[in-house]
């Protein structure tokens, strides 16, 4: 940190302490919030030893971020003990603390110990599950509820994902109080929710994927209105993912062109394996994935495998039939692809299917409009009251079975995350629910609450309600 950076920090500014065990990404998050690489970052644990402060901002929130050493056991005289003392000082002066854990590793005994230590200090806490990109982080994200610190905020400090959710969690602690309203204004506002303002949504992140030679680069060039990407008749011209910032109708978009995905058995060269890995990484960090099909070849099994991979990662999926201008027997082709998708992606009904042409530009405006609408639905949170009205109606319409004559009681549902929409149902004996009933609730939720065609995560939790105060 430069001396100028130190002097610019007001002693009265709110402070956000970033704490957690070693190697969970605290310094990466610190660098993300201060907007520059102030803290050293390495895979080796224990790089940070002293606490480090920097002026930070998150949308319209301005504060001081405090990076701390990883919490470790050790005597007060040891190095780890002296590092812990620096962390204790940071927490003592903090307005709010971010307890960071590694979502891919899940909750460890040291995380549990650190959570208890922080709880005893009485500082407001926000639980952050870092490295939450991809499927392998899902279980660890859910494990965070066991700490009893509220809903974990899933994010990727390295790639800047999940910052909007972090904003919502921090805003109540860091925002200045609103000026007093006039009586007339107060009456007009009476009954409205005291929710924090919605942060700007940021650019729409779109990854365009598909088999080689489906026309991905050509389509992006047409959208941009320039020959930005190399194209040609040869398959596999694109080898790595290329991100391009663009403006569509006044709205920011980040387009990512990716290498074509062939069947795994055909991928033998190291370079192509790296390209495939890069494409899958692009999917992890996209909001909407457009799977481009070659309309002259129709739907193949590899396309279904790609679609299943995208949905398994929880991304919003749109399927587009490209080269529609040269497709034969279009009505029959469209209906055939629609049926094959419904059969092959039976776990999710109604994935959007569109037609377009990267060569002529036909259908591209519709494609972009659907992409924005799909992101909005994928990011949506259902009010708890509306969710439980749906839940009560769904359970009344089709009560859960009673295996062995023992009744399964489902009490209520809550949405624990968006992007993708993630819900938890609380009740007793939920481990006895058959898969068919889970499918029923998932399909009902999608149909009744406008989540059709999106990957929905629905899980069940039994026993005592952890949110209920004794």
C-alpha positions in Angstrom: 0.0 0.0 0.0 1.3 3.4 -0.9 1.6 6.2 1.7 -0.9 8.2 -0.2 -3.4 5.4 0.1 -3.0 5.4 3.8 -3.4 9.1 4.3 -6.6 9.2 2.2 -8.4 6.9 4.7 -10.7 8.7 7.0 -10.6 7.4 10.6 -14.4 7.7 10.7 -14.9 5.7 7.6 -16.8 2.3 8.0 -14.5 -0.7 8.1 -15.1 -4.1 6.6 -12.7 -6.7 8.1 -12.1 -9.8 5.8 -11.3 -12.7 8.0 -11.1 -16.5 7.7 -8.7 -19.4 7.8 -5.6 -19.4 5.5 -5.9 -19.8 1.7 -9.6 -19.1 1.3 -9.1 -16.1 -0.9 -9.2 -13.2 1.5 -6.5 -11.2 -0.2 -8.1 -11.8 -3.6 -11.3 -10.4 -2.3 -9.5 -7.5 -0.7 -7.8 -6.7 -4.1 -11.2 -7.0 -5.8 -12.8 -4.5 -3.5 -10.0 -1.9 -3.5 -9.7 -2.2 -7.3 -6.0 -2.9 -7.5 -3.5 -5.5 -6.6 -2.4 -4.2 -3.2 -2.2 -7.6 -1.4 0.1 -10.4 -2.5 -1.8 -13.5 -3.6 -0.4 -17.0 -3.9 -1.6 -20.6 -3.6 0.7 -21.0 -0.6 -1.2 -20.4 2.6 0.0 -17.8 5.1 1.2 -15.1 2.7 -0.7 -12.3 4.6 0.7 -11.7 8.0 -0.1 -8.1 9.0 -3.5 -6.5 8.5 -3.7 -4.3 5.4 -6.2 -1.5 4.8 -7.3 0.1 1.6 -10.0 2.4 0.3 -12.7 0.3 -1.2 -16.0 0.6 -3.0 -18.8 -1.7 -4.0 -21.3 0.0 -6.3 -22.4 3.1 -4.3 -20.9 1.8 -1.0 -17.6 3.4 0.1 -15.6 1.9 3.0 -12.2 0.7 4.2 -11.4 -2.9 3.5 -9.1 -4.6 5.9 -7.2 -7.7 4.8 -6.2 -10.0 7.7 -4.0 -13.0 8.3 -5.5 -16.5 8.2 -6.7 -17.6 11.6 -4.6 -20.4 13.1 -4.1 -21.9 16.5 -0.9 -21.1 18.3 0.5 -19.6 21.5 0.4 -15.8 21.9 4.2 -15.7 21.6 4.4 -17.7 18.3 4.2 -16.2 14.9 0.7 -17.5 14.3 -0.3 -16.0 17.7 1.1 -12.6 16.7 -0.7 -12.8 13.4 -3.9 -13.7 15.2 -3.5 -10.6 17.4 -3.5 -8.4 14.2 -6.8 -10.1 13.1 -8.3 -9.5 16.6 -7.4 -5.8 16.3 -9.0 -5.6 12.8 -12.2 -7.2 14.1 -12.4 -4.9 17.2 -12.5 -1.8 15.0 -14.7 -3.3 12.2 -18.2 -2.0 11.4 -18.9 -5.5 9.9 -16.8 -8.6 9.3 -16.8 -10.9 6.3 -16.1 -14.5 7.4 -14.7 -16.1 4.3 -14.5 -19.8 3.7 -13.7 -22.0 0.6 -16.9 -23.3 -1.0 -15.0 -26.0 -2.8 -13.5 -27.3 0.4 -16.6 -26.9 2.4 -16.8 -26.1 6.2 -13.7 -27.3 8.1 -13.3 -27.6 11.9 -11.1 -24.4 11.8 -14.0 -22.5 10.0 -16.3 -23.7 12.8 -13.8 -22.6 15.5 -13.3 -19.2 13.8 -17.1 -18.7 13.5 -17.6 -19.3 17.2 -14.7 -17.0 18.1 -16.2 -14.2 16.0 -19.7 -14.7 17.4 -18.4 -14.1 20.9 -17.0 -10.7 19.9 -20.4 -9.4 18.9 -19.3 -7.8 15.6 -22.0 -8.0 12.8 -21.1 -10.8 10.5 -21.6 -11.7 6.8 -20.8 -15.2 5.8 -19.0 -15.4 2.4 -18.5 -18.6 0.4 -15.6 -17.8 -1.9 -14.6 -19.8 -5.0 -18.3 -20.6 -5.5 -18.1 -21.0 -9.3 -19.0 -24.3 -10.8 -20.8 -27.4 -9.6 -18.0 -28.6 -7.2 -18.8 -25.6 -4.9 -22.5 -26.4 -4.5 -22.3 -28.7 -1.6 -19.8 -26.4 0.3 -22.1 -23.5 -0.3 -25.0 -25.3 1.4 -22.8 -26.4 4.2 -22.4 -22.8 5.3 -25.9 -22.8 6.8 -24.6 -25.1 9.5 -22.5 -22.2 11.0 -25.8 -20.5 12.1 -24.6 -17.2 10.6 -27.4 -16.8 8.0 -27.4 -17.4 4.3 -23.9 -17.7 2.8 -23.1 -15.2 0.0 -21.6 -17.3 -2.9 -19.0 -15.4 -4.9 -15.8 -15.7 -6.8 -13.4 -13.0 -5.7 -11.0 -13.9 -8.5 -13.6 -13.4 -11.3 -15.8 -10.8 -9.7 -18.9 -12.9 -9.5 -21.5 -12.5 -6.8 -20.7 -8.9 -5.9 -24.3 -7.8 -6.3 -25.3 -10.3 -3.6 -22.4 -9.1 -1.3 -23.7 -5.5 -1.9 -27.1 -6.4 -0.6 -25.7 -8.0 2.5 -23.3 -5.1 3.3 -25.7 -2.2 2.5 -27.6 -2.2 5.7 -24.4 -1.8 7.7 -22.6 0.7 5.5 -25.2 3.0 4.0 -25.9 6.4 5.6 -29.4 6.9 7.0 -31.8 8.5 4.6 -32.8 12.1 5.4 -36.1 12.5 7.2 -39.2 12.5 4.9 -42.0 15.0 4.8 -45.2 13.8 6.3 -46.8 13.4 2.8 -43.8 11.4 1.5 -43.8 9.2 4.6 -47.5 8.4 4.1 -46.9 7.5 0.5 -44.1 5.2 1.4 -46.0 3.5 4.2 -46.2 -0.2 3.8 -43.4 -0.4 1.3 -40.5 -2.9 1.9 -37.3 -1.5 3.4 -35.2 -3.4 0.9 -31.7 -2.2 -0.1 -31.6 -0.6 -3.5 -30.9 -2.9 -6.4 -27.3 -2.5 -7.6 -26.7 -2.0 -11.3 -27.0 -5.5 -13.0 -23.7 -5.1 -14.8 -23.0 -6.4 -18.3 -24.9 -9.4 -19.5 -22.3 -12.2 -19.7 -23.0 -14.5 -22.6 -21.0 -17.5 -23.6 -21.7 -18.9 -27.1 -20.9 -22.6 -27.3 -21.5 -25.5 -29.7 -19.8 -28.0 -31.9 -17.0 -26.9 -34.2 -18.2 -25.0 -37.3 -21.6 -24.2 -35.9 -21.0 -20.5 -36.8 -20.2 -19.0 -33.4 -17.6 -16.5 -34.5 -19.6 -15.5 -37.5 -22.6 -14.8 -35.4 -20.6 -12.7 -33.0 -19.1 -10.7 -35.9 -22.6 -10.0 -37.2 -23.7 -8.8 -33.7 -20.6 -6.5 -33.5 -20.9 -5.2 -37.0 -17.3 -5.9 -37.7 -14.9 -8.7 -38.5 -13.6 -9.0 -34.9 -13.0 -12.7 -35.0 -11.3 -14.9 -37.5 -13.8 -17.1 -39.3 -13.6 -19.6 -42.2 -14.9 -23.0 -43.4 -12.3 -24.9 -41.4 -13.6 -26.4 -38.1 -11.8 -25.5 -34.9 -10.4 -22.0 -35.9 -11.2 -20.7 -32.4 -8.9 -22.3 -29.9 -9.3 -20.2 -26.7 -12.2 -18.2 -25.3 -12.3 -14.6 -26.5 -14.2 -12.1 -24.4 -15.5 -8.9 -26.1 -17.3 -6.0 -24.4 -20.1 -4.6 -26.5 -23.1 -2.3 -26.2 -26.5 -3.6 -27.3 -29.3 -1.0 -27.5 -27.6 1.0 -24.7 -27.1 -2.0 -22.5 -23.6 -3.4 -21.7 -22.9 -7.0 -22.9 -19.8 -9.2 -22.6 -19.8 -11.8 -25.4 -17.5 -14.8 -25.1 -16.6 -16.8 -28.2 -15.5 -20.3 -27.4 -13.8 -23.3 -29.0 -16.0 -25.9 -30.5 -16.7 -28.9 -28.3 -16.3 -32.3 -29.9 -17.0 -35.7 -28.5 -14.6 -36.5 -25.7 -13.3 -39.6 -27.5 -12.1 -37.4 -30.4 -10.2 -35.0 -28.2 -6.7 -36.4 -28.1 -4.3 -33.4 -28.5 -3.2 -31.4 -25.5 -4.1 -28.1 -27.2 -7.6 -29.2 -27.8 -8.0 -30.5 -24.3 -6.9 -27.0 -23.0 -9.4 -25.4 -25.4 -12.2 -27.6 -24.0 -11.2 -26.7 -20.5 -11.2 -23.0 -21.4 -14.7 -23.3 -22.9 -16.0 -25.0 -19.8 -14.5 -22.2 -17.7 -16.3 -19.7 -19.9 -19.6 -21.5 -19.1 -18.9 -21.4 -15.4 -18.6 -17.6 -15.5 -21.4 -16.9 -17.9 -24.9 -15.8 -16.9 -26.6 -16.9 -20.2 -25.2 -19.6 -22.4 -26.3 -19.7 -26.1 -25.9 -23.2 -27.5 -25.6 -22.7 -31.3 -26.7 -25.6 -33.5 -26.0 -25.9 -37.2 -29.5 -26.1 -38.8 -28.1 -27.9 -41.8 -27.1 -30.8 -39.5 -29.9 -30.8 -37.0 -29.5 -31.9 -33.4 -26.9 -34.5 -32.5 -26.1 -36.4 -29.3 -23.1 -34.1 -28.7 -25.4 -31.1 -28.6 -27.5 -32.7 -25.8 -24.3 -33.5 -23.9 -23.3 -29.8 -24.1 -26.7 -28.6 -23.1 -26.7 -31.0 -20.1 -23.3 -29.7 -19.0 -24.5 -26.1 -19.2 -27.7 -26.9 -17.1 -25.7 -28.9 -14.6 -23.5 -25.9 -14.0 -26.7 -23.9 -13.2 -26.4 -21.5 -16.2 -29.4 -20.1 -18.0 -29.5 -21.8 -21.4 -30.8 -20.7 -24.8 -30.6 -23.0 -27.8 -30.4 -21.3 -31.3 -30.7 -23.0 -34.7 -28.1 -21.1 -36.7 -27.8 -21.0 -40.5 -31.6 -20.9 -40.7 -31.5 -19.0 -44.0 -30.2 -22.2 -45.7 -32.1 -24.8 -43.7 -34.5 -27.1 -45.6 -38.0 -28.0 -44.5 -37.8 -25.5 -41.7 -41.1 -26.3 -39.9 -40.4 -30.0 -39.7 -36.8 -29.3 -38.6 -37.9 -27.0 -35.8 -40.6 -29.4 -34.5 -38.1 -32.3 -34.6 -35.5 -30.4 -32.7 -38.1 -29.2 -30.1 -39.2 -32.8 -29.5 -35.7 -34.1 -29.3 -34.8 -31.5 -26.7 -37.9 -32.2 -24.6 -37.0 -35.9 -24.7 -33.2 -35.5 -24.2 -33.4 -32.8 -21.5 -36.4 -34.3 -19.7 -35.2 -32.8 -16.3 -35.9 -29.3 -17.6 -38.9 -28.5 -19.8 -39.2 -25.4 -22.0 -35.6 -24.4 -22.7 -35.9 -21.5 -25.2 -35.4 -22.6 -28.8 -34.9 -19.9 -31.4 -33.8 -19.6 -35.0 -31.2 -17.2 -36.4 -28.6 -16.6 -39.1 -25.2 -15.2 -38.3 -24.6 -14.7 -42.0 -27.6 -12.5 -42.6 -28.4 -11.2 -39.1 -31.9 -12.7 -39.1 -33.3 -13.3 -35.6 -30.4 -11.8 -33.7 -32.4 -9.0 -32.1 -34.9 -11.6 -30.8 -32.0 -13.7 -29.6 -30.5 -10.7 -27.6 -33.9 -9.8 -26.1 -34.6 -13.3 -25.0 -31.1 -13.4 -23.4 -31.8 -10.3 -21.3 -35.2 -11.6 -20.3 -33.8 -15.0 -19.4 -31.1 -13.5 -17.2 -33.8 -11.5 -15.4 -35.8 -14.6 -14.6 -32.6 -16.6 -13.7 -31.6 -13.8 -11.2 -35.1 -13.4 -9.7 -35.9 -13.9 -6.0 -39.4 -14.8 -5.1 -40.9 -13.0 -2.1 -41.2 -15.4 0.8 -45.0 -14.9 1.1 -45.6 -15.6 -2.6 -43.3 -18.6 -2.4 -45.1 -20.2 0.5 -48.5 -19.5 -1.0 -47.4 -21.5 -4.0 -45.9 -24.2 -1.7 -49.1 -24.6 0.3 -51.2 -24.9 -2.8 -48.8 -27.4 -4.4 -48.7 -29.6 -1.3 -52.5 -29.4 -0.9 -52.9 -30.3 -4.6 -50.7 -33.3 -4.2 -49.8 -34.2 -0.6 -46.5 -36.1 0.0 -46.7 -39.8 0.3 -46.7 -41.8 3.6 -44.1 -44.6 3.1 -44.7 -47.4 5.6 -47.7 -45.6 6.8 -45.6 -42.8 8.4 -46.6 -39.3 7.3 -44.1 -36.9 5.8 -44.8 -33.3 6.8 -43.5 -30.5 4.7 -43.6 -27.2 6.6 -42.4 -24.3 4.4 -40.0 -23.4 1.6 -37.4 -20.6 1.3 -35.3 -19.4 -1.6 -31.7 -19.5 -0.4 -30.0 -18.2 -3.6 -30.6 -16.9 -7.1 -28.4 -17.4 -10.2 -29.5 -20.3 -10.4 -32.8 -20.2 -8.5 -32.1 -22.4 -5.4 -34.8 -23.4 -2.9 -34.9 -25.4 0.4 -38.0 -27.2 1.7 -38.1 -27.8 5.5 -40.0 -30.6 7.0 -39.7 -34.0 8.8 -38.7 -37.3 7.3 -37.7 -35.5 4.1 -35.1 -38.2 3.4 -38.0 -40.5 2.7 -39.4 -38.4 -0.1 -39.3 -40.3 -3.5 -37.6 -38.7 -6.4 -41.0 -38.5 -8.2 -42.3 -36.0 -5.6 -39.1 -33.9 -5.9 -39.8 -33.7 -9.6 -43.4 -32.8 -9.0 -42.4 -29.8 -6.8 -39.7 -28.7 -9.2 -42.0 -28.8 -12.2 -44.8 -27.1 -10.3 -42.4 -24.4 -9.1 -41.2 -23.8 -12.7 -44.7 -23.6 -14.1 -46.4 -21.6 -11.4 -43.6 -19.1 -10.6 -42.2 -18.4 -14.1 -39.0 -20.4 -13.9 -39.7 -22.6 -16.9 -36.7 -23.6 -18.9 -34.3 -22.7 -16.1 -32.1 -25.0 -13.9 -33.8 -25.1 -10.5 -32.0 -26.4 -7.4 -34.4 -27.9 -4.9 -33.3 -29.6 -1.7 -34.9 -30.7 1.5 -33.9 -30.3 5.1 -35.4 -32.0 8.1 -35.2 -31.5 11.9 -35.3 -28.3 13.8 -35.7 -25.0 12.0 -32.2 -23.3 12.4 -33.7 -19.8 11.8 -36.3 -20.1 14.7 -35.2 -18.4 17.9 -35.6 -20.4 21.1 
